[in-house]
Amino acid sequence: MAEKINIVGGGLSGTLMAIYLAKRGFEINLFERRPDMRKNKISAGKSINLALSTRGLFALEKVGLDQEILADAIPMGGRMMHFKTGELAYQPYGKDGQAINSVSRGRLNIKLLELADEFENITLHFNTKCVDLNVEEGTAEFELEDGSRKTWKADRIIGTDGAFAATRARMQMGDRFDYNQFYLKVGYKELEIPAGEMGAFKMDKNALHIWPRGAFMMIALPNPAGDFTCTLFVPFEGEKSFANLKTREAVEEFFKDEFPDAVPMMPTLLDDFFSNPTSSLVTVRCYPWVKGDKLALMGDAAHAVVPFYGQGMNCSFEDVVVLDECIEKYGNDWNKVFDEYQKLRKPNADAISELAIQNYTEMAEKVGDKHFLHKKHIEHDLSDLYPDKFKSQYELTTFSLSPYKYALDMGKKNDALLEKIIADGAEDRIKDASYMDSLWHILQ
C-alpha cells in the first residue's frame, strides 16, 4: 500500500511538490485554505508577477511544464533605470540571450493545479485551513468551509503553507527550535501601467524597469497583455513614506515629483493607490526544518525572503528538487531523506535571504551611483572576456544551479577583484591576460 503524504499549502511549491511525489507513487492530499483559484479571481496584494529563472525552470522541466510556462512569459534581459531627469540607462543582466522571465503567479499556480488534477493519487482540498498538528501521530486538523473540523492522518506531513505557516507554528511550540522573523521598514503597493492603443507596450517590454530613488523605488514588470505591473516600495514612516501619502493630492504630488515620466502612463494611479493594499515585507529564518521522519517545512514556511532578487519562487522550487533527489538517494529512509534535505538547503536559503536584502540597496540606491555602475561595466567585460574564470554574482544566482551560498561567497571575492582593478587604474588592462593572471588568486 502506498505511503500517504499530506501537504499543507496549495501554492506554487506545495503543488509542485505534490506532483513530484505523485510521480513516485505516493498517495497525496494537498490542502489549501483559499478557494480554488481556477474558479475564483486572484486577489491583488501578493505580487502577481514573478521572475522565473534557471532554478525554477529546471524544476518545471522535470514535470514537463517549462516550455508551456515560457510560451506566455516575457523575457527581461536587463534593468532599465529611470532617473528623475527623464534619462534612461540600461544594464544587461548577463551575457547575450540571458534573461529572467516575467510570469503570472496566478497562471503558473493554475497550470500546476491542472497538472496535479491529472494524477489519480493526488486529492485537492480547497477552503481547508490547517488549525492543528500532531506530528508524532501524523495527524492534521483542518477547519472546513462550513466551520466544521476534520482530521486527516498520513505517514508524512510537508508544510508549504507560507511565511505564517501553521505547520511551523506547531514546531515552534517544541524544544530547541530556532526562529526569527524581521520586517523591512519598507512596505509595498501594486499599481499599473495599462497597455496603450491596440495592446501596445508603453515602455520597453524586455526590461525590468526601475525608478531608483535612494530610500524608496518603483519597479515595473511586463505582462503579455501589454500592461506593466508596477510595485512601489516606500518606507512606512518618515518624510517620504506611506504615512504621508494619505490624500489624493499628496500621492499625485509625490508621483509628479519622483516619477515624472511614469505619471502620464498611469491614468488609474490614484484609484489604484487607494484601492490596493499596502503590504509588508518579512524575512523568516528557522531551524530545524524537519521533525524526525514525520514533518518537513519547505518554501516560505522554512525561509520567507524579500522579493528583491526575484528568487523566492526559484528557491522554493529548488527545495522541491533537492527533496526529490534525497528520496532518490535514500528511498524510504525518511529520517535520512529529511535530514539531508535540511542540511543541504538551510545554508543556501540563508544565503539568498542575505542576497535579497543586499539587492534592495543595490536597486534603490546604487544603480544611480557612478562608482557602482563603473564596477558593473568592468564586471560585465570580465564575464565576456573570461567566461571560464569569472562569473558575476548575479549570473551565479540567476543563471546557474550553483549553490546560493557559493554565489554569495563569490560575490564578495568578485568585489575585491573589481576594487583592485580600479585601485590599480587598470580598467584598460583587463584584456591583458598576463595582468589578469596576477589577480585571479583573489577569487580562490
C-alpha positions as CSV (number, residue, x, y, z in Angstrom):
1,M,0.0,0.0,0.0
2,A,1.4,3.4,-1.0
3,E,2.5,5.8,1.7
4,K,0.3,8.7,2.4
5,I,1.7,12.2,2.4
6,N,-0.3,15.3,3.4
7,I,0.9,18.6,2.0
8,V,-0.4,21.7,3.8
9,G,-0.4,24.6,1.4
10,G,-1.5,24.5,-2.2
11,G,0.5,27.4,-3.5
12,L,3.4,27.1,-6.0
13,S,5.9,24.9,-4.1
14,G,3.2,22.8,-2.4
15,T,1.5,21.9,-5.7
16,L,4.8,21.2,-7.4
17,M,5.9,19.0,-4.5
18,A,2.6,17.1,-4.8
19,I,3.3,16.4,-8.5
20,Y,6.9,15.2,-7.8
21,L,5.7,12.9,-5.0
22,A,2.8,11.6,-7.0
23,K,5.2,10.7,-9.8
24,R,6.9,8.5,-7.3
25,G,3.7,6.7,-6.4
26,F,2.8,8.3,-3.1
27,E,-0.8,9.0,-2.1
28,I,-1.1,12.8,-1.8
29,N,-3.6,15.0,-0.1
30,L,-3.0,18.7,-0.9
31,F,-4.7,21.2,1.4
32,E,-5.2,24.9,0.6
33,R,-7.0,27.3,2.8
34,R,-8.1,29.6,-0.1
35,P,-10.7,28.7,-2.7
36,D,-9.8,27.0,-5.9
37,M,-8.1,29.8,-7.9
38,R,-9.2,28.1,-11.2
39,K,-12.7,29.2,-10.3
40,N,-12.1,32.4,-8.5
41,K,-10.4,35.7,-9.5
42,I,-7.0,36.0,-7.9
43,S,-6.8,38.9,-5.5
44,A,-4.0,41.5,-5.7
45,G,-1.8,42.1,-2.7
46,K,0.7,39.3,-3.1
47,S,2.8,40.0,-6.1
48,I,1.1,38.9,-9.3
49,N,4.3,38.9,-11.3
50,L,7.3,36.6,-10.6
51,A,10.7,36.4,-12.1
52,L,11.3,32.8,-13.3
53,S,14.9,31.9,-13.9
54,T,17.2,28.9,-14.3
55,R,16.5,27.2,-11.0
56,G,12.7,27.4,-11.4
57,L,12.8,26.3,-15.0
58,F,14.9,23.3,-14.1
59,A,12.3,22.2,-11.5
60,L,9.4,22.8,-14.0
61,E,11.3,20.9,-16.8
62,K,11.2,17.7,-14.7
63,V,7.4,17.7,-14.8
64,G,7.2,18.9,-18.4
65,L,5.8,22.4,-17.7
66,D,8.8,24.6,-18.6
67,Q,8.1,25.3,-22.2
68,E,4.3,25.8,-21.6
69,I,5.1,28.4,-19.0
70,L,7.8,30.1,-21.1
71,A,5.4,30.4,-24.0
72,D,3.5,33.1,-22.1
73,A,6.4,34.6,-20.3
74,I,8.2,37.8,-21.3
75,P,12.0,37.7,-21.2
76,M,13.7,40.6,-19.5
77,G,17.3,40.9,-20.5
78,G,18.3,43.7,-18.1
79,R,17.3,46.6,-15.9
80,M,16.1,49.9,-17.4
81,M,16.8,52.7,-14.9
82,H,14.5,55.8,-15.0
83,F,16.1,58.9,-13.5
84,K,14.2,62.0,-12.4
85,T,15.8,63.9,-15.3
86,G,14.0,61.6,-17.7
87,E,17.3,60.0,-18.6
88,L,17.2,56.2,-19.1
89,A,20.1,53.8,-18.5
90,Y,20.1,50.1,-19.5
91,Q,22.1,47.5,-17.6
92,P,22.1,43.9,-19.0
93,Y,21.7,41.1,-16.5
94,G,24.2,38.7,-18.1
95,K,25.6,37.6,-21.4
96,D,23.6,38.0,-24.7
97,G,20.5,35.9,-24.6
98,Q,20.4,35.5,-20.8
99,A,17.2,36.8,-19.4
100,I,14.8,36.4,-16.5
101,N,11.2,35.7,-17.3
102,S,8.2,37.7,-16.2
103,V,5.4,35.2,-15.4
104,S,2.0,35.5,-13.8
105,R,1.8,33.9,-10.4
106,G,-1.8,33.0,-10.9
107,R,-1.3,31.4,-14.3
108,L,1.6,29.4,-13.0
109,N,-0.3,28.2,-10.0
110,I,-3.3,27.3,-12.2
111,K,-1.1,25.3,-14.6
112,L,0.4,23.4,-11.6
113,L,-3.1,22.7,-10.2
114,E,-4.3,21.5,-13.6
115,L,-1.3,19.1,-13.8
116,A,-1.9,17.9,-10.2
117,D,-5.5,17.2,-11.1
118,E,-4.4,14.7,-13.7
119,F,-2.9,12.4,-11.1
120,E,-5.3,9.9,-9.6
121,N,-3.1,9.7,-6.5
122,I,-3.5,13.5,-5.7
123,T,-6.6,14.7,-3.9
124,L,-7.0,18.5,-3.8
125,H,-8.8,20.1,-0.9
126,F,-9.7,23.8,-1.0
127,N,-11.2,26.1,1.6
128,T,-9.5,23.8,4.1
129,K,-7.5,25.6,6.8
130,C,-4.9,23.8,9.0
131,V,-5.6,24.6,12.6
132,D,-3.5,22.0,14.5
133,L,-1.0,19.2,14.0
134,N,0.1,16.2,16.0
135,V,3.4,15.5,14.4
136,E,4.1,12.2,16.3
137,E,0.7,10.8,15.3
138,G,0.9,12.2,11.7
139,T,-2.4,13.9,12.0
140,A,-3.5,17.3,10.9
141,E,-6.8,19.0,11.9
142,F,-8.5,21.3,9.4
143,E,-11.3,23.8,9.5
144,L,-13.6,23.3,6.5
145,E,-15.6,26.0,4.7
146,D,-18.7,25.4,6.8
147,G,-16.8,25.8,10.0
148,S,-16.7,22.2,10.9
149,R,-13.4,20.4,11.6
150,K,-11.9,17.2,10.2
151,T,-8.7,15.3,10.9
152,W,-6.6,13.6,8.3
153,K,-3.8,11.1,9.1
154,A,-0.7,10.4,7.0
155,D,2.7,8.9,7.1
156,R,4.4,12.2,6.5
157,I,3.4,15.9,6.5
158,I,5.0,18.6,4.4
159,G,4.4,22.2,5.3
160,T,4.3,24.6,2.4
161,D,1.8,27.0,3.9
162,G,3.8,30.2,3.6
163,A,5.5,32.8,5.8
164,F,3.0,32.5,8.6
165,A,2.8,28.7,8.4
166,A,0.5,26.7,10.8
167,T,2.9,23.8,10.3
168,R,5.8,25.8,11.6
169,A,3.8,27.2,14.4
170,R,3.4,23.7,15.8
171,M,7.2,23.1,15.6
172,Q,7.8,26.4,17.4
173,M,6.0,25.0,20.4
174,G,8.6,22.3,20.7
175,D,12.0,22.3,22.3
176,R,15.2,23.7,20.6
177,F,13.5,25.3,17.6
178,D,15.3,28.5,16.5
179,Y,13.0,31.0,14.9
180,N,13.4,34.6,13.8
181,Q,11.4,37.0,11.7
182,F,12.0,40.6,10.8
183,Y,10.3,43.2,8.7
184,L,11.9,45.7,6.5
185,K,11.0,49.3,7.2
186,V,9.7,49.5,3.6
187,G,6.3,48.4,2.5
188,Y,4.9,47.9,-1.0
189,K,1.8,48.6,-3.1
190,E,1.0,47.3,-6.5
191,L,0.0,49.7,-9.3
192,E,-0.5,49.5,-13.0
193,I,0.7,51.0,-16.3
194,P,-2.0,49.8,-18.7
195,A,-1.4,48.9,-22.3
196,G,-1.5,51.5,-24.9
197,E,-3.6,51.5,-28.1
198,M,-4.0,48.1,-29.7
199,G,-2.4,46.5,-26.6
200,A,1.0,48.2,-27.3
201,F,3.6,48.4,-24.5
202,K,4.3,51.9,-23.4
203,M,7.9,51.1,-22.4
204,D,10.5,48.5,-23.5
205,K,8.8,45.2,-22.7
206,N,12.1,43.2,-22.5
207,A,13.4,45.0,-19.4
208,L,12.7,45.2,-15.7
209,H,12.1,48.9,-15.2
210,I,13.4,50.6,-12.0
211,W,12.9,54.1,-10.7
212,P,15.7,54.2,-8.1
213,R,15.3,57.0,-5.5
214,G,17.6,56.0,-2.6
215,A,15.3,55.2,0.3
216,F,12.5,54.1,-2.0
217,M,11.9,53.0,-5.5
218,M,9.3,51.8,-8.0
219,I,9.7,48.8,-10.4
220,A,7.6,47.6,-13.3
221,L,7.4,44.1,-14.9
222,P,5.7,43.5,-18.3
223,N,2.6,41.3,-18.8
224,P,1.6,39.6,-22.1
225,A,-1.5,41.8,-22.5
226,G,0.8,44.9,-23.0
227,D,0.4,46.3,-19.5
228,F,3.0,46.5,-16.7
229,T,2.6,45.6,-13.1
230,C,4.3,48.3,-11.0
231,T,5.3,47.9,-7.4
232,L,6.0,50.9,-5.3
233,F,8.4,50.3,-2.4
234,V,8.3,53.1,0.2
235,P,9.1,53.3,4.0
236,F,6.1,53.1,6.3
237,E,7.3,56.1,8.3
238,G,9.3,59.2,7.6
239,E,9.2,62.3,5.3
240,K,8.6,60.3,2.1
241,S,6.6,57.4,3.3
242,F,3.2,55.7,3.2
243,A,2.4,57.7,6.4
244,N,2.4,60.9,4.4
245,L,0.6,59.5,1.4
246,K,-2.9,59.7,2.8
247,T,-4.7,62.0,0.3
248,R,-5.1,62.0,-3.4
249,E,-3.3,65.4,-3.6
250,A,-0.3,64.1,-1.6
251,V,0.0,61.0,-3.8
252,E,-0.3,63.0,-7.0
253,E,2.4,65.5,-5.9
254,F,4.7,62.7,-4.7
255,F,4.5,60.9,-8.1
256,K,4.9,64.0,-10.2
257,D,8.0,64.9,-8.2
258,E,9.6,61.5,-8.0
259,F,8.4,59.6,-11.1
260,P,7.5,62.3,-13.6
261,D,8.0,60.1,-16.7
262,A,5.7,57.4,-15.2
263,V,2.7,59.6,-14.3
264,P,1.4,60.1,-17.9
265,M,1.4,56.3,-18.3
266,M,-0.7,55.7,-15.2
267,P,-4.2,57.0,-15.7
268,T,-5.6,55.0,-12.8
269,L,-2.8,55.8,-10.4
270,L,-4.9,57.4,-7.7
271,D,-7.7,54.9,-7.8
272,D,-5.2,52.0,-7.8
273,F,-3.2,53.6,-4.9
274,F,-6.2,53.8,-2.6
275,S,-7.9,50.6,-3.6
276,N,-4.9,48.3,-3.5
277,P,-3.5,47.2,-0.1
278,T,-0.2,48.3,1.4
279,S,1.8,45.2,2.3
280,S,4.8,44.5,4.4
281,L,8.0,42.6,3.7
282,V,9.0,39.9,6.1
283,T,12.1,37.6,6.3
284,V,11.7,34.3,8.1
285,R,14.5,32.1,9.3
286,C,14.2,29.0,11.4
287,Y,15.8,25.6,12.2
288,P,15.4,22.7,12.2
289,W,13.1,22.4,9.2
290,V,12.2,18.8,9.9
291,K,10.8,16.7,12.8
292,G,12.2,13.2,12.7
293,D,10.8,11.3,9.7
294,K,7.3,12.9,10.1
295,L,7.4,16.6,9.1
296,A,9.3,18.8,6.8
297,L,9.0,22.5,6.1
298,M,9.5,23.9,2.6
299,G,9.4,27.2,0.7
300,D,8.3,30.3,2.6
301,A,7.3,28.2,5.6
302,A,11.0,27.5,6.1
303,H,12.6,30.6,4.7
304,A,10.5,33.5,3.6
305,V,12.7,36.1,1.8
306,V,12.1,39.6,0.5
307,P,11.5,39.8,-3.3
308,F,14.4,41.9,-4.4
309,Y,16.5,39.1,-6.1
310,G,13.5,37.6,-7.8
311,Q,14.5,34.2,-6.3
312,G,11.7,33.4,-3.8
313,M,9.8,31.1,-6.1
314,N,13.0,29.8,-7.7
315,C,14.4,28.9,-4.3
316,S,11.2,27.2,-3.2
317,F,11.2,25.1,-6.4
318,E,14.8,24.2,-5.8
319,D,13.7,22.9,-2.3
320,V,11.3,20.5,-4.2
321,V,14.1,19.3,-6.5
322,V,16.5,18.7,-3.6
323,L,13.9,16.8,-1.5
324,D,13.1,14.7,-4.5
325,E,16.9,14.0,-5.0
326,C,17.1,12.9,-1.4
327,I,14.2,10.5,-1.9
328,E,16.0,9.1,-4.9
329,K,19.2,8.6,-2.8
330,Y,17.7,7.2,0.4
331,G,14.4,5.7,-0.7
332,N,12.1,5.2,2.3
333,D,14.6,6.0,5.0
334,W,12.8,9.3,5.7
335,N,15.0,10.2,8.6
336,K,17.9,10.4,6.2
337,V,15.8,12.0,3.5
338,F,14.6,14.8,5.7
339,D,17.9,15.4,7.5
340,E,20.0,15.6,4.3
341,Y,17.3,17.9,2.7
342,Q,17.5,20.4,5.5
343,K,21.3,20.3,5.7
344,L,21.7,20.9,2.0
345,R,19.1,23.7,1.9
346,K,19.5,25.7,5.1
347,P,22.8,27.4,4.2
348,N,21.6,28.2,0.7
349,A,18.3,29.6,2.0
350,D,20.2,31.9,4.4
351,A,22.4,33.0,1.6
352,I,19.6,34.0,-0.8
353,S,17.9,35.8,2.1
354,E,21.0,37.9,2.6
355,L,21.4,38.4,-1.1
356,A,17.8,39.6,-1.4
357,I,18.2,42.3,1.2
358,Q,21.6,43.4,-0.3
359,N,19.9,43.7,-3.7
360,Y,17.3,46.1,-2.3
361,T,20.1,48.5,-1.5
362,E,21.6,47.9,-5.0
363,M,18.3,48.5,-6.8
364,A,17.1,51.5,-4.8
365,E,20.4,53.3,-4.1
366,K,23.4,52.1,-6.0
367,V,22.1,51.8,-9.6
368,G,22.5,55.6,-9.9
369,D,25.9,55.6,-8.3
370,K,28.8,56.2,-10.7
371,H,31.3,54.1,-8.9
372,F,28.8,51.2,-8.7
373,L,28.0,51.5,-12.4
374,H,31.7,51.6,-13.3
375,K,32.3,48.4,-11.4
376,K,29.3,46.8,-13.1
377,H,30.8,47.8,-16.5
378,I,34.1,46.1,-15.7
379,E,32.3,43.1,-14.3
380,H,30.3,42.7,-17.5
381,D,33.5,42.9,-19.6
382,L,35.3,40.3,-17.4
383,S,32.4,38.0,-17.8
384,D,32.6,38.3,-21.5
385,L,36.4,38.1,-21.7
386,Y,37.0,35.3,-19.2
387,P,33.7,33.2,-19.1
388,D,35.6,30.2,-17.6
389,K,37.3,32.2,-14.9
390,F,34.8,34.9,-13.9
391,K,31.1,34.8,-13.3
392,S,29.2,37.6,-11.7
393,Q,27.3,37.0,-8.5
394,Y,24.1,37.8,-10.4
395,E,24.9,35.2,-13.1
396,L,25.7,32.6,-10.5
397,T,22.5,33.3,-8.6
398,T,20.1,33.7,-11.5
399,F,21.5,31.8,-14.5
400,S,23.1,28.8,-12.9
401,L,22.3,25.9,-10.5
402,S,25.4,26.8,-8.3
403,P,24.5,26.8,-4.6
404,Y,23.3,30.3,-3.4
405,K,26.0,30.1,-0.7
406,Y,28.7,29.8,-3.4
407,A,27.2,32.8,-5.2
408,L,27.2,34.9,-2.0
409,D,30.8,34.0,-1.2
410,M,32.0,34.6,-4.8
411,G,30.3,37.9,-4.9
412,K,32.5,39.2,-2.1
413,K,35.6,37.9,-3.9
414,N,34.5,39.4,-7.2
415,D,34.0,42.7,-5.5
416,A,37.6,42.6,-4.1
417,L,38.9,41.8,-7.6
418,L,37.0,44.7,-9.1
419,E,38.1,47.2,-6.4
420,K,41.8,46.0,-7.0
421,I,41.5,46.7,-10.8
422,I,40.0,50.2,-10.1
423,A,42.7,50.9,-7.4
424,D,45.4,50.0,-9.9
425,G,43.8,52.3,-12.5
426,A,43.9,49.2,-14.8
427,E,40.5,49.2,-16.3
428,D,42.1,49.3,-19.8
429,R,44.4,46.4,-18.9
430,I,41.7,43.7,-18.3
431,K,42.2,42.4,-21.8
432,D,45.8,41.7,-20.9
433,A,45.8,38.1,-19.8
434,S,49.2,38.4,-18.0
435,Y,47.8,41.2,-15.9
436,M,44.7,39.3,-15.0
437,D,46.8,36.2,-14.3
438,S,48.3,38.2,-11.4
439,L,44.8,38.8,-10.0
440,W,42.9,35.6,-10.3
441,H,44.2,34.4,-6.9
442,I,41.8,36.9,-5.3
443,L,38.9,34.6,-6.4
444,Q,40.4,31.5,-4.8
